[in-house]
Amino acid sequence: MHFSDRRKLIIHTVIILALAIVTVAIGAYQLDQFLALFFSRESMQTVYYYSREITEVGNSVHYFVISIVGILFTTLLYPRISFLRQKLSAARNEVIKYWSFFLLKALLLCGLFLHLGKFGFGRLRPHASDSFNPLSFDPLNFHHHWQSFPSGHSQVLFTAATTALLIWPRYRFVFLLIAAFFAFTRVTIHQHFFSDTVGGAAIGYLTTLWIYHIWPPKDLQKP
């Protein structure tokens, strides 16, 4: 996939959006409640416990810290510390700077679209519903319980994964599978329905690709 080709990216976007919309619809009417009830079984308590331990891999704070540390290192420390300039070439420093700024932009813009969706849909989280009703909505309700769709952790994971696959395209499927695995923990701990994670993944993936298309790297060496 050549993400610098606008026509191909538009076609790719339309396909992914169509798949996401169909999957969200099937999830809302067929899978969401079923999965929520399945993972509420007593036999699933071990899965719930381990999922709680690892689900915060999708917390945006980690990735904001990574991007900001990269920006501070390349713009403030590198120019001032001769030891760093001896160990790290100027070209490599520019690569780190570009991707640090890129990740920050992607997190901010993806997060903006995500929260517009959360407030606009106002979907009740599964843990806040006794029956795990996936069709309970209250648009413009700003309470945390009514911000289920789309999933923020899923969006962040796919924003990070898409950034990684743009840097190392050879491992793109590995990055996406890892993101999907951790995003699914939001379902197993009843923080989100399955369709919420699909919506978040679509936002993180597609928005990041378009940011790359709009602000592509110029004359950067491979990291």
N, C-alpha and C positions, 0 to 999 in steps of 0.2 A: 504493500500500500504506500503510494507516494503522497504524503500529507501536504506537500507543497502544491500539488495539482488541485485547483479549486473544484473543477468539475468532478473529479474522482472523490474528493472529500464530501461534496454535496450528496453524491449517490450513496456513499458509505453512511453518511449521517441519516439519510432517509431510510435506508435499510435497517440500521440499528434502532432508530426511533420507532419504526413500524414493529420490529420484533419486541421492543421494550413495551410498547402500548398493548400489544396482544398478550404478552406474558403478564403484565400488570392486571389486565382484565380477567385472564384465566385465574390468576392468583387470587384476586378479590372475590371471585364467585365460586372458586373450586378448591383452592389450595390453602389460603390464609388461615381460615378457621380450623381446617383439618390439621395443619402443621402445629398450630398453637395448642390444640387439644392433645395432639400426639406427644409434644414435649412437656405437657403438664402432667403426664403419667408419673407415678411414683418410681417406676423402673427407669425413668429418664433423669433422675436426680443427679447421678454421676456426670452425665453430659452437661446438665445445668451448672454444676459446680465448676467443671473445667472451663466451660464457656465463659463463666463470669471472670475467671482468672486471666483469660487471654483476650477478651473482647475489647479492652481499652487500647489494643494495638491500633485501632481505628480512631483514637482520640486525636483531634486536629492539633492539639498543643504540641505533640511530639514533632510534627512536620513543620509547624511554624518555627519551632526552636531550631530545627535542622537548617531551614532556609535562612533564618536570621543570622545564625552562627556563620554560615557560609558567606553571607553578605559582609558581615563585620570582618571576617578573616581576610577576604579578598580586597576589600576597599580600605580598611584601616590598618590591619596588622601587616599584611604583605608588603605594602610600599614602605613601611617604616622599619622593618626588621630585616637586616641584611642576611641573617642566617636562613630565614625563610626563602629569600630570593635565590640563595645559593642551592637550596634543596629542591625548589619548585620553579619550573620555568615560567616566564611571563605568559606564554601561550596557554599552559595548563591552568594558570591562575585565572585567565580569562574564561576558560571553559567552566571552571567551578563558579565563577561570578555569574555567568549567564544562566546556568541551571539553578543556582540559588535564587536569583531574581525571578526566574521562570516559575519555580515551585511556589514562591510567595504570591505571584500574580494569579496562578492557577487556583491556589487555595482561597484567595479572596474573592475572585470572580465566581468560582463554583459555589462557594459558600453563599454568595449573594443570591444566585439563582435558586439554590436549595431553600433558603429561608423564605423567599417569595412563595415557593411551593408549599412549604410547611404552613405558613399563615393563610395562604389562599385556600388550601384544601381543608385544613383543620380536622385532620383525622384522629380519632381516639386511639391511643396506644393499646395493644392487646392486654397488658397487665392491668390497665385501668378499667377493663370491661370484664364482668363476671362470666359472661358467655363467650368471650373472645370475638365479639361481633366485629367483622371487618368492614361493615358498611355504616359505621356511625361517624357522621361528619358535622362539624360546626365551624364553618369558615370564619376567619378573622378572630378566632378565639386564641389568645396569646398564652394560655396556660400550657405548661410543659406537657401535660397529659394529652393535649390536642395537637401535638406536633409530630405525629407518627410518619406521615408521608411527605416527602421522601426521607430515607434514612441518612442522617448526617455522617455517621461512621462509615457507611457504605460509600457515600460520595467521596469522603476523604481518602479512603483506601484505594478507590479507583482513580482518583486524581494522582495519588502517589505512584500507583502502578503504571498509569499511562505515561507519566513523566519518566519513569524508569525504562519503559519499553521504547520511548523515543531516544533515550541515550543508548540502550543496549537492545536493539530490535531482535537480535538473535534469540533472546530469552523472553519474548513478549508473552507467550502462552504461560510460562512459569509465573510471571508477575501477575497476570490476570487471574490465574487459578489461586494464587496465594491471597489476592484481594477478595476473591469470591468466598474462599474458605472462612476468612475472618469476618467478612460481612454476614455470613450465615449465622455466626454466633449471636447476632442481634435477634435472630428468630428464635433460637433455642432458649434464650433467657427472657423472651416475651417483651423485649423493648420495642420490637418492630414486627410487623407482618412480613411475609416473604415478598409481597409486591412492593413494600416500602424499600427493601434493599435493592430491588431491580430498578426502581425509579432513581435512587441515589447513585447506583452504578452508572446508569445512562448519563446522568448529569455530569458526574466526575469524568467519565471517559470522553464524551463528545465535546464538552466545554474545553477540556485540556487540549484536545486535538486542534480545535479552532484557535485557541490561544497560540499554539505552535505555528499554525498557518499564518496568523496575523503578525506575530513577532518571531520570525524564524531566526536561527543562528546564522551569523555571517562570518565566514572564514575561520571557523573554529576547528581545531584539531580534534580527533576522536579522544574521548576520555579514557 
